Amino acid sequence: MIGRVEELKALETFYKSEESNVMVVYGRRGIGKTTLLRNFTEDKQVVFFTLYSTTERQQRTLMARKLGLIEDGQGEESAPDLEAIFERIAEMSTEGIVVLVMDQYPNYAKTDEDFPRKLHDYMATKWNKGRVKLILCGDSYLHMEKLAWGKKAIWRDFMPQKMELAPLDYYDTRELCGLTDVIECARLYGITGGIPALVEKASAIYEHAESKEDAEWELIRQIYLTGDFSYRGSAESILETELREKTYYDRLLYALANGNNRVNQLSMELGKPKDVVVPYLNTLMSLGLVTKENPVTEPTNRRKTRYSIVSETDRLWYQILVPQILSVYDKDYERVKAYWEAQRDVYMKDVFIRICKEYLIRSDRDKALPFSIKSMGNWWENDEENGTSEDFDLMASGETEGKDAYIFGRCFWGDDAVNMADVKGLIDLTRKVHDKSATFYLFFSRNGFEENVKTVSQTIRNIMLIDLKDMIKE
């Protein structure tokens, strides 16, 4: 299985644990929850219920059929009660540990109010010796919180472990899609956001396309313009599922995608006071759609808090397609395509920054850097008068040779090679970070470096030049 190494380790630890018997797995649709759980259970005794939104009797019928308690030809009137279904699982557990997966658990919980209670009672009494490992799986964060670990959740007394599945990073995306061209793959990553279901779709499109350009646009068209984006993994679909009204949340995501990342800026964009905007942001963060950060050097300074969209697919929708929404509705796709091509490099800059951070995370893990990383994010200085900020693309704190170190980075996605003015600009900005720690200057580039920049980096060890093509280890 590509990626998910840490997730599989966590599941194995849960399986072998004598103290924890309930785990909750959640994440947006298409992220690979079911694939992960099937991979994990392939060598184990498992009962894998993929639960359907239906009536109480049909739910019992489907579950009983899965366990072989009734034959395919038998109707719903033959369905046993839940106790008989759970007793069959108890019998299986005498032969070894049973992993009971309740995929799409909210569909089970809403079938009948007694269903969760009866399952809980069996876990607490008949299955209480660790012979049944229960995994509750669902897409919706708020639903799973309410049903599994929230204050009123019936499973709260089991103190369930929680696992949120995140998208694949650039490296796992590249392995899954099979593309070898690093720029082409970076764009694919920016379009799919590393969501496995979309990466697999991309792989099929690129395999049969006549050109890279045709494949790239066809991928955007199929994901965002012809209905597939309603696969319910999109931010708009999540908002419709989780919230009663989504107008201001949509507007907030649009503002974030277009560079407004501070509360006062968002307040002006929404025409709402700050004390109204902050709860909106907190809700979006609880849904995993938005994150917040502070400068690496000032982690508790609330005046400098910035917000951003988590998923690249959501950012592409709000940054590229919402400004063209009338053309989208009119199916004027040539106009939308022209806008994408004009804005692509602007959009890809943030994707490249994400890739550079992932490169540093992996390199730090492999101890392939002249420093170790403790925390990574950014640093910025606000100009309150003009409402602007000056920042790096990334910044990290760490250690080198037993001393504290700061790592400053700029990520260049343009058509030109990095020049000495670019180098000087970064070094000059670092002087505003008043600290005497050891310093490293990192320059990431899609299109290489001018010769004089290479010469300087060879004589100054704390200047590091990293080309996109060199970020891949074959």
N, C-alpha and C positions, 0 to 999 in steps of 0.2 A: 504494500500500500504506500503510495507516494505521500510524504509528509506524515503528520499525525503520530510521530514517534513518541512525543511526550504524552499525548492523550492515551495511546495504547498502554504506555507504562502505568499511567494513573489508573486505568481500568483494571490492569493486572493486579496492582496493589490493592484495589478495592475488592477484587475477587478473592484474594488470599487473606484479607483482613478478617480477624475474628470479632472485631468490634463494630464494624460498619456494614450494614446490610441494605441500605437504600441509597441510590445515587440518582441525581437529576441531571439529564443532559439536554441542553437547549441551544438554540442558535437559529438564525434566519433560514428560511427555506432555500434549499439548494446548496447549503454549506457542507453537507456530507455526513449528517448525523447517523442516518440509517446505514450508509455504507460503512462508517466506522464501527457501528455496533455489530453489524453482520461479520465484519472482518474479525473483530474481537472474539465473537462467540463461535467461530467456525470449527474450533477444536474442543468445544465444551458442550455439555448437556444444556440445551437451551429450549425455552418456549418463547417464541417471538411473535407476539401479537401486534399486527399493524391494525390499529383500531379505526373503525369507520363511524362516521356520524350517522347514527340510525336509532331505531327503537330498542327498548330493553330486551325484547324477545329475540330480535334478529342479532343483537350483540352477543347474547348467550349462544345462539346458533353458530355464529362464526367462530367463537372461541372454542366451543365443543367440537366443531368440525376440525379445527386445527389440532386438537388433542386426540382425534380419532375416536371420540366418544359417540359420534353419530356419523353415518355415511353421507357421501355427497348427495345422494338421491333423497334423503330424508328431509322432510319439511320442518318448519319452525316449531310445529307442535311437538316434535320429538326432542326439542332442546332441553337438556337437564338444567337444574338450577345452578346458581353460582357455587354453592357449597360442593356440589358434585365435581364441578370444574376444578375448584381449588383442592379438593381431596385427591384428584388425579395428579396434580402437581406435587402434593405431599408424598404420594406413593413414589413418584419419580425421584424425590429427594432422598429416599432411603438407599438409592443406588449411587448417590454422589451429589455434589452441589448442582443445583439447577439455577441457571441465569434466566430470570423472567423479565423479558423486555416488553414494556407497554409503550409501543411507539404511537405517537399522536395521542398521548394520555388524556388531554382535555376532552377528546371525543368519548373516552370511556367515562370520565368523571361526570359529564353532563347527560349521559344516557339515563341515569336514575340516581337519585340522591343516596340510595343505599349502596351503590356499587363501590365508591371509594371506602365507605365504612367497612364493608365486608372484606375487602382486600386488606385494609389496615388491620382488622381483627385477626385475620389469618397470619399476617406477618408478626403480630404481637403475641400470638399464642401457638398455633400449630407449626409455624415456620420460624420460631424464635431461637433456633440453635445454629443459625448461620448456614443452614442447608439450602436456603433459597436467597439468591441475591437479586433484589428488585431494582430495575432501571426504568425510571419514568422519563420519557422523551417527548419534547414538544418544540414548536417553533416560537411561540409567543412568550416573551419574558414575563409580561404582567400576568398572563394566565398561569404560567408555571409557578410564579411567585405566590399567587393567590392559592393555588392548589397544593403546592409542595412544601414551601418553607416560610411563607408569610405568617403573620401573627395568629391568624385564624385557620391556618392550613392543618389538615388532619395528620399530615406526616411530620409536623414540626417536632414531635416528641422523639422521632427517630434521628433527629439532627442529620438530615441527608447531606451527603457530599454533593457539591455542585460543579458541573463542568460546562462552560460556555465555549462552543466551537467558534473559532475565528477563521477568516479566510486564509488561504494559502499565501505564503510570501512569494516574491518574484522567482526565487530559485525553485521552489516546488511547483509553481505555475509553469515555469519553463520545462521542467521534467514531464509534467502531465500533458502539456500541449504538444511537445515534441519539436518545437521550432528551434532552429539553430542560430538564426540571425538575432543578435542581441537587441537591436533597435526595434525590429519587428515584434519581438517577444515583449519588450517593455511597453509598446503600444497596446498589445493584446492584454497585458496585465492591467494597464490603465482603463481599458474598456470593460473587462470582466471583473475587476476588483479582486481577483484571486478566488472567486466563488467557484468551487469545483464543477457544478452543473453547467455554468456558463463557459468555463475553460474547456470542458469536453465538447460543448457545442462549437466553440471556436476552432478546436482541433479539426473537426469534421469540415467546417467551412473552408479553412485554409488548405486542407488537403485537396479540395476539388476546385479551388478558385484559379482563374487564369493568371492573376497577378496579385501582389501584396496589397495594392491599393483597392482592388476589387474585393479582396477578402476582408480588409479592415472595414470598409463601408458596409458590406453585407452583414458583418457581425453586428455593427451598430444598428442596422436596419432591423435585423431579426430580434435582437434583445430589446431595443427601446421603441421601435416604431411599428411593429406588426403584432403586438399583443404579448410577446413573451415576457416583457418587463412586468406584466401582471402575474408573473409566476409567484407573486406574493412575497418575494424577497426584497422588493423595492421599498424605499422609505415611504412612498405614498400609500402602498398597500398595508404596510405596518401601521401607519397612522390611522387608516380606515378601520383596521382590526382592533387596535388598542384604545382609540380615543373617540369620544362622542362627536367632537367637531375638530377639524384639522386645519381650518383656514389659516390661523396665525402660526401654527407649527410649520405649514408649508412655506409661508412667507419668511419665517425665521431661517429655514434651511436654505431658501433662495438667497437671503442676505449673507449667510455664512459662506455659501459657495462662491459668492462674488466679492470676497475680501473684507467683509465687515465682521471682525472677530472679537470686538470688545463690547461690553454691555452698553456703554453709552452710544456707540454706533448702532447697535441693534435696536436700542430704544428709539432712536431717530427713524430708523428704517420702518419699524412697526407702528410708530406713532403711539407708543405705549410707554408709561413710566418704567423706570428700571426695576422697581419692586414687583412689577407685573411680568417683566421679561425674564427675570431670574428663575421663577418657578417653571416657566415654559422650558427654559434651558435644562433645568433639573429633570423634568419629565423626559426630554429627548435624550439626556444622558442615561436615565434609567432604562430606556429602550435600546441603548447601545448605538444610537444614531449619531450622537455628538460626544465629544470629549473636551476636557479643558486642560490647560497647562499653565505653568508659571515659569519664569526664567530659571534656568539651572542654578543661578547664583542667589535667587530670591524665591525659594519654593513656597513661602508662606505669605508673600506680598499680594493681597487680594486686589489691590489697585492695578496690578499688572496682569491679572488673569486674562487669558485669551481662550476662545472656543473655536472648534473646527469640526467639520463633518468627518466621521470615521471611515466610511466606505467610499471607495473610488466610484462605484456604480452610482451611488446617490449623488456624489459631487458632479459627475458627468451629467446626470439628469438635470440638476438644478443650475449648473454653470453653463452648459452648452444647449440643452434642449428646451428648458423652460423659456429662455429669451426668444426662442423660435416657436413657441407653442402654437401660434396661429397657423404657421406653415405646417406644423405637425398635424394639426386638426384638418387642414385643407389637403393633406397628403402631398404638399409641394416639397417633395424630398430632395429635389435638386437644390433648392434654396437652403434647406437644412444642411445638406452635404457641403455646400460652399461655405457655410458658416463654420462648420466643423473644421474644414481644411484651413480656414483663416485663423481659427482659435486653437488649433491642435497643439502647437508648441507651447502656448501659454498654459493650457491645461496640463500638458505633460511635464511641465517644470515641477509641479508638486508631486506627481507620480515618481519622477526621478529622485526627488528628495527622499521619498519613502524607500525607494530601492537602495539608496546610499546608506540610509539608517540600517536597513536589513543586512547590507554588506558588512557594516561595522559590528553589528550584533553577532553575526556568524564568525567574523574574523576574530573578535574578542573571545568567543567561545573556543575557537581553535588555537588561541594564544599566538596569533599570527601578526600581532601589532606590537610596536615598540612601547605600548602603554596598555594598561588595563582600564576598563570602563566601569564606573560605579553607577552613574546615571546619565541619561541622554535626553535631550530635548532641544531647547534653543535659548537664546538670550535676546532681549529687545529693550529699546529705550523709547518711551512714548513722548511725542511732541504734543502736549495737551492743547497748545494754541491752534495748531493746524489739524489736529485730530489724526496724525499719522504716527507710524512707528518705523524705527530703523533696527534691522536685525541681521543675523546670519541666516544661513539655511538650516544649519544644525550646530549644536554645541553639546559637548559632553564633559563630565568631570571624571577624573580617574587618578591613576598613579603611574609613575615611571621611575624605575630604579629606587623605589622606596620613598619617593617624593610625590606630593600632590601635583596633579597636572590638569590643564584645561585643553580641550581639543575643539578647535573652531573649523567649521567646514562651509564651503560654498559649492553648489552643484550647478553646473552649466549644461543646459540642454539646447543651446542655440546651435546655429550652423557654423560658427567661428571657433577656432582653437582658442584656448585660454591664453591671454597675453599678460605682460608685466603690469599693466594698469589694473587688471583683475586681481593679481596677486597683491599689489600695493593697497588696493581698496580694502581687502579683507584684513590685512595686517594693521592698517590705520584704524579700522573700526574696533579691533581687539583692544586698542589702548583705552577705550572707554570702559572696559571691564577692569576695574581697579583691583588687581590681585597680582601677587608676585610668584604664583605657581609656575611650574614648567609649562611651556606652551607648544602645541603642535598645530600647524596650519595644513588643512586637507583641502585639496582641490579635485573635485570629481568632474569629469568631462565626457560628453557624448562624442565630441569631435577632436579630441587630442589637445596638444599643448604646443605653443610656439617654441622654437629652438632655444631662445634666451631663457624661457621659463624652465625648460629642462636643464639647462646649464646651471641655473641658480639652485634648483632642487638637488643637484648632485653635490653641491658644495655646502649646503645648509641642511643638516639632517632632520630638522623639525618641519621642513616643508615636504609634504607628500603629494605626489601626483598620481591620480587613480583614474584610468581610462575605463569607460563602460565595458569594453571588450576584455579588459584584464580583470574585471570583477567576477568573471565566470571561471571556475576551475573545472576543467574537463576531467 
